[in-house]
Amino acid sequence: MASTIHIKNSIFAILIFLCTCTFRSRGGRVHSDESSSSIIVKKHEQWMALYGRVYKNKEEKIKRQEIFKQNLEFVERFKNDKERSKSFRVSLNHFSDLTDEEFVASYTGALHNEKAQPNINDDDDIKFGYQNMSLANIESNLDWRDKGAVNKIKQQGLCEACWAFSTVAAVEGLIKIKTGKLISLSEQQLVDCVEPNRDGCSPYDKNKAYVYMQNNVVTTESNYPYNSQDSGTCNQQIVMNNNNEAIKIKGYEMIPPNNEEELLKAVANQPVAVGIDGSEPAFKSYSGGIFTSDYCGKEINHAVTIVGYGVENDCSKYWLIRNSWGEFWGEGGYMKLERDIDDPRGSCGIAMFPAYPVL
């Protein structure tokens, strides 16, 4: 799979290079003359073949081709912008025939009800377990993948179930840390069962997934596989038949909001589910490097899992986040996100509503 990703990324680089050399104008935009239009058609066809994309009719194909062109122009403009030294890269990917609005509507899916969260200051049973940990004892770089606590990247598809993927990944990591066994749990069970009378493929509060896993056992992905849609019914029989392979958490703890130092303490001990703003075009097209706070807001609409942190050679600090958009987004499905910025909410709001599970 890694070689396939490399091949696709290489093809993207060639496509962008050819388009840039052929079409570049003073403003970095693709010319709209007949020659450039025919090459756009060709590049779109190549992109379609790369991802097996098929459209229902000619009209839809023409519409998607125009959107593809706009996304290509964005990538070109970004690469040719000399006003700012960028620490990250963007490229075409499997989202490149979607408008920004379509992308957000289909591939995000996090809500946060701040009023519904426990008060960590007033309830002795709900506290931040790592509050007394010294930052001096924390290593400068940590990647939970290196410790075998992170499963392969998953793909939520056209289901706004990031809330399930982010919390499940945090629980999977904790199980590995505590028991030495890495298992893959069922996001589909959460989609179908957390609230059976609502569409599990619609935006949701990720912490309610923790509450469900506190009150119910969750089976493995192999027993209850993901199908990118709400099944319409909660199949408890599958869970009951495979109860020996199911897990249940004790609960979850909120990390003090808007405090990256406290967040660092938690991530040093286990993967953490967080909400972020993943709606900006650069976020959609991110392909590597340290993504900076200049290119995202603080409106929480997506959920991911922090699985590490580090410092680059130029002393740039970052969070390592695991996404649920497949391996062809970002760095094999991961993103390095700028850490320790002036805004206490963190880059893309990552420090606003973090929470981790407890076994």
Stockholm file with secondary structure:
# STOCKHOLM 1.0

chainA/1-359         MASTIHIKNSIFAILIFLCTCTFRSRGGRVHSDESSSSIIVKKHEQWMALYGRVYKNKEEKIKRQEIFKQNLEFVERFKNDKERSKSFRVSLNHFSDLTDEEFVASYTGALHNEKAQPNINDDDDIKFGYQNMSLANIESNLDWRDKGAVNKIKQQGLCEACWAFSTVAAVEGLIKIKTGKLISLSEQQLVDCVEPNRDGCSPYDKNKAYVYMQNNVVTTESNYPYNSQDSGTCNQQIVMNNNNEAIKIKGYEMIPPNNEEELLKAVANQPVAVGIDGSEPAFKSYSGGIFTSDYCGKEINHAVTIVGYGVENDCSKYWLIRNSWGEFWGEGGYMKLERDIDDPRGSCGIAMFPAYPVL
#=GR chainA/1-359 SS CHHHHHHHHHHHHHHHHHHHHHHCCTTSCCCCSHHHHHHHHHHHHHHHHHHTCCCSSHHHHHHHHHHHHHHHHHHHHHHHCCSSCCSEEECCCTTTTSCHHHHHHHHCCEECCGGGSCCTTTCTTSCCTTTTCCGGGSCSCEETTTTTCCCCCCBCCSSCCHHHHHHHHHHHHHHHHHHSCCCCBCHHHHHHHSSTTSCTTSCEEHHHHHHHHHHSCBCBTTTSCCCSSCCSSCCHHHHHHTGGGCBCCCEEEECCSSCHHHHHHHHTTSCEEEEECCCSHHHHTEEEEEECGGGCCSCCCEEEEEEEEEECTTSCEEEEEECSBCTTSTBTTEEEEECSCSSTTCGGGTTSSCEEEEC
#=GC SS_cons         CHHHHHHHHHHHHHHHHHHHHHHCCTTSCCCCSHHHHHHHHHHHHHHHHHHTCCCSSHHHHHHHHHHHHHHHHHHHHHHHCCSSCCSEEECCCTTTTSCHHHHHHHHCCEECCGGGSCCTTTCTTSCCTTTTCCGGGSCSCEETTTTTCCCCCCBCCSSCCHHHHHHHHHHHHHHHHHHSCCCCBCHHHHHHHSSTTSCTTSCEEHHHHHHHHHHSCBCBTTTSCCCSSCCSSCCHHHHHHTGGGCBCCCEEEECCSSCHHHHHHHHTTSCEEEEECCCSHHHHTEEEEEECGGGCCSCCCEEEEEEEEEECTTSCEEEEEECSBCTTSTBTTEEEEECSCSSTTCGGGTTSSCEEEEC
//
